Amino acid sequence: MIDRRTALRWGGGAALGVAGLGLARAIDQGVIPILPRPGLDAWGDWNNGRHNGPLALVAAGVLASSPHNTQPWQFAVGRLGVDIFEVPVRALGAMDPFGRERLAGLGAAIHNMALASTAIGRSAHVRLLPDAGNPLHVARVVLGPEGERMAPHPLVAAIGHRHVDRGGYAGGAIAPAKVAALAATAGSPLVRIALFDAASARGRRFADLTIDATAAIAADADMMAASHSWFRHERRDQDRLKDGLGIATSGVSPFIAAAGAMLPDQPASEGPYWLASTRETALPTASLFGLILVADPWDRRSALLAGMAWQRLHLTATRAGLAAQPLNQLPEMIDRERQLRRPPRFARAADGLLDDVAWRPTFALRTGNPMAPARASPRRPVSEVIGAPARLDWDVEQARAETAAQDAALARRGK
Ligand SMILES: Cc1cc2nc3c(=O)[nH]c(=O)nc-3n(C[C@H](O)[C@H](O)[C@H](O)COP(=O)(O)O)c2cc1C
């Protein structure tokens, strides 16, 4: 028989063991933040000006928004600029069956890079889809001459502080000048921006449709599996992969985030949590809803331009002290119905949000007054996104052209 003293000793040992395991888990999961966070270094790299020349463009590009933080990009850096390539395997599957959102993420990166050229004092010329023979080559950013002394664009300062805010917002109106600045971010005649008060009839329709679309996604096992494949529950995965979504940026309070991080991953709770937070937090606390509209959402150039517009809008919001979050459940369900050749219930319902049904929604969002600063999400740094498939033959072509021009000049002088 076990006496009382032995039982107490065993009990105490077990309690210490459990506490020790809890402590180890808390450190491992970043709840006790004593380990470095390599997934967040890319923010410091940009904010501290670690990279010079064309590499600075990549440092800004990697901080762009992308669907589920998939970062579907690869960069080839040359003396005269940077080429950007789509990486189709960094995909969202049934959540983005046509790669429309992937291209929007690439557009966001292109926009950051064009802005970043002014941070190194140079202009930039962007050519979208420059190579008809290689559709994955989505853009070439050509830098203006060295020594131009361009002043930094006013949005440059927001690049390193722009974070999606998935928490509750404080409510209240947004100053008309700020609304006008957001409305002016389309950036191309192929893109339009529609903003409407959350409390307006259109705002209520938007909220109802977004809840419907969220419920439809939550009930779609393939969409939820695709979404979850980019969820990084373990801090080690966040540090190793430096991509995807995590509980810390999901909009829950720091206390809930810490408690959730201590538990094992709960994929089955993702759909119900998402529906509840959309219905109870995201929609009712927003001041404004917005749609980015294009004539053809599945046209690759339009998708890139829409992503550039979203990035411009979010940087403008950040600069104005506003919070913002994409709420793309409606466009995602429009794609899903199109993929499965179902009757276009969500596309038809979206007509009720539009002034002109020829302009289709490709991106939806909310904005408002923040309650607390939004947190940064991980990024793969410059060193992990440059290289193959490099396109350095561009530099070689340019060097050849320059040499030929010099030879011709010499020959003329020699005459
Ligand atoms: C095309 C596209 C669609 C997105 N859709 C959503 C969305 O529906 N809900 C959401 O919370 N965030 C959405 N995002 C934001 C990304 O999840 C976010 O940019 C990414 O996780 C990186 O976080 P950060 O932008 O705060 O750095 C979307 C971003 C892009 C480019």
The ligand as an SDF file (V2000), in Angstrom:
LIG
                    3D

 31 33  0  0  0  0  0  0  0  0999 V2000
   -6.0710   38.3430  -52.9360 C   0  0  0  0  0  0  0  0  0  0  0  0
   -6.0530   38.3900  -51.4330 C   0  0  0  0  0  0  0  0  0  0  0  0
   -7.1400   37.8850  -50.7190 C   0  0  0  0  0  0  0  0  0  0  0  0
   -7.1800   37.9720  -49.3260 C   0  0  0  0  0  0  0  0  0  0  0  0
   -8.3100   37.5640  -48.6490 N   0  0  0  0  0  0  0  0  0  0  0  0
   -8.3540   37.6810  -47.3030 C   0  0  0  0  0  0  0  0  0  0  0  0
   -9.5680   37.3970  -46.5900 C   0  0  0  0  0  0  0  0  0  0  0  0
  -10.5760   37.0310  -47.1860 O   0  0  0  0  0  0  0  0  0  0  0  0
   -9.5670   37.5510  -45.2490 N   0  0  0  0  0  0  0  0  0  0  0  0
   -8.4650   37.9970  -44.5640 C   0  0  0  0  0  0  0  0  0  0  0  0
   -8.5160   38.1190  -43.3430 O   0  0  0  0  0  0  0  0  0  0  0  0
   -7.3110   38.3060  -45.2160 N   0  0  0  0  0  0  0  0  0  0  0  0
   -7.2460   38.1690  -46.5570 C   0  0  0  0  0  0  0  0  0  0  0  0
   -6.1150   38.5460  -47.2320 N   0  0  0  0  0  0  0  0  0  0  0  0
   -4.9750   39.0930  -46.4780 C   0  0  0  0  0  0  0  0  0  0  0  0
   -3.8650   38.0740  -46.3030 C   0  0  0  0  0  0  0  0  0  0  0  0
   -4.2910   36.9760  -45.5340 O   0  0  0  0  0  0  0  0  0  0  0  0
   -2.6600   38.7760  -45.6690 C   0  0  0  0  0  0  0  0  0  0  0  0
   -2.1970   39.7380  -46.5640 O   0  0  0  0  0  0  0  0  0  0  0  0
   -1.5540   37.8090  -45.3380 C   0  0  0  0  0  0  0  0  0  0  0  0
   -1.9530   36.9130  -44.3450 O   0  0  0  0  0  0  0  0  0  0  0  0
   -0.3040   38.5410  -44.8430 C   0  0  0  0  0  0  0  0  0  0  0  0
   -0.6110   39.3660  -43.7600 O   0  0  0  0  0  0  0  0  0  0  0  0
   -0.2930   40.9320  -43.7890 P   0  0  0  0  0  0  0  0  0  0  0  0
   -0.9440   41.4880  -45.0200 O   0  0  0  0  0  0  0  0  0  0  0  0
   -0.8890   41.4560  -42.5130 O   0  0  0  0  0  0  0  0  0  0  0  0
    1.1790   41.0950  -43.8240 O   0  0  0  0  0  0  0  0  0  0  0  0
   -6.0730   38.5030  -48.6290 C   0  0  0  0  0  0  0  0  0  0  0  0
   -4.9810   39.0000  -49.3480 C   0  0  0  0  0  0  0  0  0  0  0  0
   -4.9640   38.9610  -50.7430 C   0  0  0  0  0  0  0  0  0  0  0  0
   -3.8080   39.5480  -51.5030 C   0  0  0  0  0  0  0  0  0  0  0  0
  1  2  1  0
  2  3  1  0
  2 30  2  0
  3  4  2  0
  4  5  1  0
  4 28  1  0
  5  6  2  0
  6  7  1  0
  6 13  1  0
  7  8  2  0
  7  9  1  0
  9 10  1  0
 10 11  2  0
 10 12  1  0
 12 13  2  0
 13 14  1  0
 14 15  1  0
 14 28  1  0
 15 16  1  0
 16 17  1  0
 16 18  1  0
 18 19  1  0
 18 20  1  0
 20 21  1  0
 20 22  1  0
 22 23  1  0
 23 24  1  0
 24 25  2  0
 24 26  1  0
 24 27  1  0
 28 29  2  0
 29 30  1  0
 30 31  1  0
M  END
$$$$
